[in-house]
Amino acid sequence: MARAEHDLDIYAWAHENAELLKQGKFNEVDMVNVIEELEDLGNSKRDQLTARLKLIIQHLLKWQYQPSHRGRSWSLTIQNNRDDVEDLFEDVPSLKSKLDECFDKAYKRGVKAASNETDIPIKTFPKSCPYTLEQVLNPEFMPE
C-alpha cells in the first residue's frame, strides 16, 4: 500500500503491512510510511508524558497560588496524572531518558495554562519550576 492508501485508511494499511512483514514480503512493505509511523509512535508517547507532566504542574501551581480555590477535582487531577505517568514508565521504560526534556517543556506549558485558567499574570510564577521532578511525581507532595 502506498501513501494514498496510508492516508485514506491507516487501519487497513497497518494490518496489510503487518501481514506482509509476517510473511517476509519485505519488498512489498510500504517501508517509508512504516518508518514514519514507528517514529510517530515513539514521539506520541513522549508527547503523552509531557502532557501529563504539564497537567500535574498546572494544578500544583493552582494549588499553591490559589489556596482558597483548592478542591477535590484539583487533587484528583494531580493524582490521576501521576498514576498515568507511572503507567507510561511501566509501558515504555525508555521514556525516563526523556524526562528532563519533557519536564522543562511541561513547566512552560503548565505555567501558561495555570495563568490562563486563573487570570494570575504569568510573570507572577517563577521562571523555572519551583518543584523538583521528584516532588512533581511524588504522590505525597502538595505545595503549601
Sequence and secondary structure as in RCSB ss.txt:
>XXXX:A:sequence
MARAEHDLDIYAWAHENAELLKQGKFNEVDMVNVIEELEDLGNSKRDQLTARLKLIIQHLLKWQYQPSHRGRSWS
LTIQNNRDDVEDLFEDVPSLKSKLDECFDKAYKRGVKAASNETDIPIKTFPKSCPYTLEQVLNPEFMPE
>XXXX:A:secstr
  HHHHHH HHHHHHHHHHHHHTT GGGS HHHHHHHHHHHHHHHHHHHHHHHHHHHHHHHHHHH GGG  HHHH
HHHHHHHHHHHHHHHH GGGGGGHHHHHHHHHHHHHHHHHHHH   GGGS SS SS HHHHH TT    
